């Protein structure tokens, strides 16, 4: 079902920029103001100037387009001579363990979600989509990739990818966060054909980059050259990093919810109302390590949340009662997820943080960092923080394959893909052999 093609990526020229790590950046939506300045100071051609350009209103998108054109004309960015898939590997550490995540970049034909070829797993917000729309229009280039997952239970795709990565990489760079990034172009006809055939009957789940993908869907007809047939243009495809759902290096962190600026919020009132659905206990876990350890232990048996509020010495533990009827939350694959229960049983019914509030990004802020959330509680910056277990990759796949969509911020894949390793030009005909 998935139609993937090799493409000629636009890449930084190492002989012009030096250490490639100095020109990479994270995706736009996780870059803080401080980090943005640090990235700009790291290298005058750091890709953050394209991904998150400076300026007011539309001028910043024009600035990105001007810089992109200038860097390409000067040879700082160069298109590859051959169309390729690109194996991408990230080596990283978390929680005292080392991980390796490996997949490949491809141009993937854009498919409307109702066709069930490319599946979303989270709801999206309008503001980020408008930002990405303006940037794509101005630059006519996809600067950062969409992250997709596919099933490879037989390991056939893994074998091709591992073979392609057996030689010396074209890129080997370690960014300041300690993540090692390696890239290998795949040009062998046998490997290209093998991956195309293996993915042809797969569904692709968007793990990250929903806003970019939806924006590109809407822009495809507008960007298609007049002399190119529908479906046969570069803009009919999106650059995606495709990882096996079985990859042991797929690390998903929880995204904790913090309540702020909610009128008439009462922590005691919340606990009293929640008692109908949860067994409520007090705990002395106040550190990030202690809360995470108990979440993992108790969460192995049932849905559980830890809640902290300013001025409260104890952590409140909410353990879902096994007799509770959750059928109103959706099909079984969706209703038993921690994030679904939090939104469907607590945030919506008890705090009135409904779909409209979520769309407006009102009353909730998010973090995957337990210690950060605890610090905000201790400083009185939020009214309460809900700590939860991560949604597992298999849970996400099962829910989405059943036709469900999770609430916003349901997953946080670590690490984020590096922006700047590859870019994809949306001008001209489709990459070969992408036409049908």
N, C-alpha and C positions, 0 to 999 in steps of 0.2 A: 504493500500500500504506500509506503514512503518512497518518494522519488528523490534520490540524492545524486549529486554530481560533484566531480572535482572542480576546482576553480583556481584561478591565478590570484593568489593573495597579494595585497599591497602590504609591504613589510619595510621596517626600518633597515637602513643600510648600516651595518656594523662599522664599516670603514668611515662613516660620516659622524656617527653619534657615540662611538666608543662602547662602553659597557651598556648592553641592551637593558639591563635592569634599571638603569637610571631614567629610561624613557617610558617605562610601563607605569600603569596606575590601576587601582581597583575600578569596578563599575561606578558610575556616577552617583547612584543612590546610597552608597555607603561611605562616601568621601565627606569628612567633616571640613569645616572652614579652615581649621588649623592644618589638617593634612593636605588640603588643596594648596595652601601656601608653601608647604614643605616640598610638595611634588614640583611646583613651578620653580622653586629655588634649586631643585636637584639637577635640572637640565633645561636649557632654554627651549628644547623641542620635546619636552615631556608631553605625552599624549593627553594629559589632563586638560591641556589648552584646547584640544578638540572635543573631548568628551564632556567637559564642563567649562565652557568658555566664559571669560569675563565680559562684562558689558551690561547695558540696560536694554531690556525688552529685546526686539529683534536684532539689534546691533551685535549682540553676542553671537548669534548664529551666523551672521555675515562674517564676523571675525574668524570663526572656526573655518568657514569655507575659504576665506582668504589664506589663512595659514596652511590649510591642507593643500591648496593649489600651489602655494609658494614652496612648501617642503617637497612636493612631488616634482616640481619643475627643477629644483636644485639637486634632486637625487638623494635627498634625505630619506624620502619614502620611495620605494621602487616596486613596481609590479613584477611578480615572478614570471619568468619566461615560459614556464610550463604549467598547465593546470594539474592540480594535485589534490589529494586528501592530505591532511597534516595530522600525524600523531602528536598529541599533546599530553605531557606527563607533568604532574605536580607532586613533589615530595615535600612533606610537611610534618610538623609535630603538633600534638595537642594532648593535654592531660597526661604528659609523661610517656606517650606512645608515638611511634613514627608510622606514617601512612604514605602510601603511594596511590595516586588516582591517575588512571590512564584512559584516554579515549581518542577521538579524532574529530577534526574540523571538516565539514562538508557544506556544500550549498544544498539546501533542502527546499524542495518546492513548497511554496506557501499553500496551505490548504485551510479552508474555512473550518471552524471547529465542528460544525454539524456533520462534516464528512467523516469524522472520527479517525482521521489519520494522524493528525497532531492534536494532542489533548492538553488542555489547560488544567492546572490543579489548584489555582488560586483565583479569586476575584481580583479585578484590577481597579485602579483609581484614575480619574479623568485628568488630573493635573500632570502626572508624569507622562501620560500618553501625549498630551499636547506639547510638552517640552521635547520629547523624542521626535514628534512629527515635524516640528520646526527645524530641529537639527538635521534630520534626514533630508528634508526639502532643500535646505541650504547647501549641504555638503554632497548630497547625492551619493553618500557613502555610509555603509554600516560600520561604525567605528568599533563597537564592542559586540561580542557574539551572544546569541541565545544559547542557553544550556539545556540540552535534551537528554532524556534517558530512554533506553530501549531494552527489551529482554533478549538475552543471549544465553539461554539455559544450556545449550550444547557446547558453548565455548568456541564456536567456529569463528566468530568475529574476533574474539580475543586472540586466537592463534595468528590471524593475519596481522593484527595490530602489533603483537609482540614481535613477530618476525620483522616487521618494518622498523621497529625500534631497536633492533639488535646491533645496528651500526652506530657510527658517531653522529650525534645530533647536529642539526644546522644551527640551533640556538641552545645555549646552556647558560642560564642567568639566574642568580639568586637575589630576590628582592629583600628589602630591609626587614620585612616581617619573617624572614627565615625560610620562605617558600622557594624551592628550586623549581624552575620552569625549563622544560626541555621540549624541543620541537623537531620532528622529522618529516619532511615532505615524502609522500608516497606517490611515485610515478610509474611503478610497475603495472603494466596492463592487467596482469593476472590478479594483483592485489586490488586494483581499482574495481575491476569487474566482480571480484569476489565479494567485496563489501557492498557494492550496489545490489547484487543479487540477494545477499543475506538480509539487507534492510528492506527489500521490496515488499515483504509480507509483514512488516512490523508496524506497530503504532509507536509514535514518539511522544513521550510525556515531557512537557516543558517544566523543567526543574527551576529555572531562573530566567528572567528576561521576558516575562509575560507582556509587559508594557511595550517593549520593542517589537515583539512579534505581532501583536494586535495592530500596532501602528503601521508596520510594513504591509500587513494585509490590506489596510485601507488605502495606502499610498501606491500600491503596485500599479493600478491602471494609470494613475497620474504620471508616474515616472517612466512608463513604457514608451519607447520611441514610436513615433507615428508609423514608421516603416517596418515595425516588428509586430508579428501576430501576438494576440493574447496568449499567454502561457509560455512564450518563447523569448521573453526578455530577462535580463539579469534581475530586474526588479520583481520578477515572479518567484524569486528564490530568496532565502535568508541564510546568512552564515550561521551555522550552529555547531557547537561542540557536542558530540554525541558520546555518551558514556554508557557502559553496560550497567544495567540495574543490579547485576550480581557482583560488581567490582567491590572488593573489600575496602577500597580506599574511599568509598562514598561515606562521608561523615556528615550527619545532619544534627544541627544543634536546635534546642527548643527556642522559641521566641516568647519571652515572658511579656505579660501585659501590665502596664502601670496606669492607674486611673488618676486623672488630674482634671481640675476645674469643673467637676461634676456638681451641679447645684444640689443643695440639701443632702449631700452624702453623709451617711451615718454608718460607721464601721460596725457598731453594735447591732444596728438595724439589719445590715447585710447578713451578719452571722445568724441572727434570729430567723430571718427569712430562708436562709440556706439550709437550715436544720431539717426542713421537710424532705430534702433530696440527698443530704450528706450526713454522715456521721462526723461530728465535729469534736476535735480534741486540741489541747494546747501542748506545744512542744518547746523544748529549750534550744532547738537548733537555730542559731542566729548567724552562723558563718555560711559562706557560699558552699564550702566543701560539705558541711553537715547537712544543709538543705538538699544539695544534689544527691548525696548518698541516700538519704531517706526517701527522696522522690523515686530513685531507681529501685530501692528495695520494696517500698509499698506499691509502687506503680506496676510491679510485675504481676500483681494480683487483681487490681482494679484501678479505675481512674482516680487520681488523687492530685490535689493542689495544695501548695503551701501559700499562705497569705501573710504578708507583713504590712503593718500600718505604723505611721509615726507615733512615737511615744508609748508603744506597746512593747513590753519586755519579751513577750512570748510570740512564737510563731503559731498561727492557727492552721490546723490541718483539716482539709475537707476531703473526706473519702466517700466516693459515690456509693449510695445504698444499692445492693444487688437487686432489690425488688423494684427499682424505679423503672417505669415504662418510658423508653426513649424513642418509641416508634415515630413520634412527631418530628424527630430530628433528621429523618431520612432513612435510606436503606441501611442494612446492617453494616456494610463496609464503611459507612460514614458516621453512623450514630454513636459508635463506640470509641471514636477518636477523642483524645483529650481536648484538642482544640475545638471540636464540635460541641462537646459537653460544656466547656467553659463559656462559649458564646451562646449556646442554645438553652442552657439551664441557669446561668448566672448573669452574664453581662447583659443579655437582652431582657429576660423576664424580670430580674431583680434590680438592675441598675438602669434599665431603659436605654442602654447603648445599642441602638437598633441599626439596621442596614443603612439608613440615611446618615446617622452619626458616623458610622464607619466610613462611608463614602466621602464625607466631609473631613475625615481625619480628626474628629472631635472626641474629647474626653479620654482618649487612649494614646499612650506612647509605647514604644516597643524596644526591647533589647534582648540579645541572646546571651548577654553577659550577666550572670547571677550577681557577681560582686558589684557591678555598676548599678543594678536595680536596688540592691540593699543600701548602697551609698545614698541614692536619691531618697529612699525612705527615711534613712537616718537624718538627712538634712531637711526633711519636711518638704521636699520639692514635689512630692506626689501624695495623693490621698491613700493609696494602697497599691501593693504590687502582688500580682498573681504569678506564682512560679509553677512551671509545668514540665513534664517530660517531653522529649522530642517526638515528633511523628516519624515513624519508621518508613524507610523507602518502600517496603512491601505494602504498608498500609496506604501510602499515597497512591501507588500504582493500582491497588485493588479498588480504591474508591473512584479513581478517575476512569478506569476501564469499565466501571459500572455506570458511568455517566454522571458522577457527582463532581462538584467543585467545592473546594475547601474555603474557609474564610481567608481574608488577607493575612499575610504574615504567618502562614501555617508552618513554614519550614525555613531553615537557614542552612544552606549547604556551605561547608567550610572545606577549603578556602574558596573565596570567590575566584572566578576566572580572571586572568590578567587581561586588561585592555591594552592594546597596542602591539601584541604579538602578530596579529593578522587583522587586516581590514578588507572589506568587500565592496567593490565599486558597483553601483546600481545602474550605471549607464550601459547601453548597448544590448547585444543579444545575450541569451542565457549561456552559462558555461556548458560546454559539451561534456558528456552526452546527455544534457538535461532536457532536450526537446523530445517529445513523444512522436 
